[in-house]
Amino acid sequence: MHLFPLISLLALMLLAPSASAQASERVEVNGARFTTQLEVDGQPFHLVGHGLFRYMIWDAYAGAYYQAPESRTPAPLDEIPRRLELEYFHAIEADDFAGVTRDRVRENLGEAGYRELLAGLNAFTRAYRSVEPGDRYALTWSDEELSLALNDEELYRGGDTALAEALFAIWLGASPLKENFRDALLGRG
């Protein structure tokens, strides 16, 4: 007779972790859902932070920043495996992405640093495609390779560490597009 309460308690204990794990598997930002754990080409990633990028009065896109699980503190400009996902709420032309990317890299690096990366940067920006609401870009650095994917379709792959740092710095560096968005992505906000 005392066995039934013990079995019930054990069953609850076993079910509770799986229920909370299921509840924490995704986060939502303005309707965009991001998983808390993911794997890309055999590389596991865990969610560091997520946020909403607002442009003037509009919600432009939601983002999530991931790192390899062994990286305990956010290190978006180090040579650790990392990933940035951005889901868009409005249509944006590929040329607009390319122009903003080149401008931000030039602003962050200065003219000399920009010129050093120009060939690789041009190859990268040629890979951009226009987006519609709900489309998602993913920028990933893993195994000394930089990749860009749109809706899980790889558009670019290259091995330039300096280019990877310059691209991640647009959102996560010392002078990002928006500091509050960077801080949210890095789990500070």
FENDAKA-V819380 format. One record per residue. N is the residue number from 0. SS is DSSP state (a for helix, b for strand, c for the rest). PSI is psi in whole degrees, -180 to 180 (NA if undefined). Layout:
n=(N | N)
ss=(SS | SS)
psi=(PSI | PSI)
This chain:
n=(0 | 1 | 2 | 3 | 4 | 5 | 6 | 7 | 8 | 9 | 10 | 11 | 12 | 13 | 14 | 15 | 16 | 17 | 18 | 19 | 20 | 21 | 22 | 23 | 24 | 25 | 26 | 27 | 28 | 29 | 30 | 31 | 32 | 33 | 34 | 35 | 36 | 37 | 38 | 39 | 40 | 41 | 42 | 43 | 44 | 45 | 46 | 47 | 48 | 49 | 50 | 51 | 52 | 53 | 54 | 55 | 56 | 57 | 58 | 59 | 60 | 61 | 62 | 63 | 64 | 65 | 66 | 67 | 68 | 69 | 70 | 71 | 72 | 73 | 74 | 75 | 76 | 77 | 78 | 79 | 80 | 81 | 82 | 83 | 84 | 85 | 86 | 87 | 88 | 89 | 90 | 91 | 92 | 93 | 94 | 95 | 96 | 97 | 98 | 99 | 100 | 101 | 102 | 103 | 104 | 105 | 106 | 107 | 108 | 109 | 110 | 111 | 112 | 113 | 114 | 115 | 116 | 117 | 118 | 119 | 120 | 121 | 122 | 123 | 124 | 125 | 126 | 127 | 128 | 129 | 130 | 131 | 132 | 133 | 134 | 135 | 136 | 137 | 138 | 139 | 140 | 141 | 142 | 143 | 144 | 145 | 146 | 147 | 148 | 149 | 150 | 151 | 152 | 153 | 154 | 155 | 156 | 157 | 158 | 159 | 160 | 161 | 162 | 163 | 164 | 165 | 166 | 167 | 168 | 169 | 170 | 171 | 172 | 173 | 174 | 175 | 176 | 177 | 178 | 179 | 180 | 181 | 182 | 183 | 184 | 185 | 186 | 187 | 188)
ss=(c | a | a | a | a | a | a | a | a | a | a | a | a | a | a | a | a | a | a | a | a | a | a | c | c | b | b | b | b | c | c | b | b | b | b | c | b | b | b | b | c | c | b | b | b | b | b | b | b | b | b | b | b | b | b | c | c | b | b | b | b | b | b | b | b | b | b | c | c | c | c | c | c | c | c | c | c | c | c | c | c | b | b | b | b | b | b | b | c | c | c | b | c | a | a | a | a | a | a | a | a | a | a | a | a | a | a | a | a | a | a | a | a | a | a | a | a | a | a | a | a | a | a | a | a | a | c | c | c | c | b | c | c | c | c | b | b | b | b | b | b | b | c | c | b | b | b | b | b | b | c | c | b | b | b | b | b | b | c | c | a | a | a | a | a | a | a | a | a | a | a | a | c | c | c | c | c | c | a | a | a | a | a | a | a | c | c | c | c)
psi=(-32 | -10 | -34 | -48 | -37 | -44 | -41 | -44 | -44 | -41 | -43 | -41 | -38 | -36 | -34 | -48 | -39 | -35 | -44 | -33 | -41 | -39 | -28 | 7 | -19 | 150 | 155 | 135 | 107 | 39 | -17 | 130 | 135 | 137 | 155 | -20 | 139 | 167 | 133 | 120 | 42 | -5 | 118 | 149 | 148 | 149 | 129 | -48 | 169 | 156 | 180 | 129 | 119 | 136 | 112 | -109 | 1 | 144 | 108 | -51 | 162 | 150 | 158 | 138 | 132 | 153 | 166 | 142 | -27 | -12 | 105 | -28 | 149 | 130 | 64 | -14 | 9 | 171 | 48 | 156 | 129 | 161 | 138 | 125 | 134 | 124 | 128 | 144 | -6 | 157 | 139 | 135 | 148 | -41 | -34 | -42 | -47 | -46 | -47 | -41 | -50 | -44 | -45 | -38 | -43 | -45 | -42 | -35 | -18 | 169 | -42 | -47 | -38 | -45 | -37 | -32 | -3 | -45 | -49 | -38 | -42 | -41 | -42 | -49 | -24 | -19 | -18 | 147 | 155 | 152 | 156 | 163 | 134 | -13 | 153 | 124 | 146 | 124 | 122 | 136 | 119 | 140 | 42 | 28 | 140 | 134 | 153 | 129 | 146 | 119 | 45 | 7 | 117 | 130 | -24 | 146 | 131 | 171 | 29 | 108 | -44 | -39 | -43 | -46 | -42 | -38 | -45 | -31 | -24 | -41 | -28 | 4 | -169 | -31 | 71 | 173 | -44 | 126 | -40 | -32 | -46 | -47 | -38 | -43 | -33 | 9 | 20 | -9 | NA)
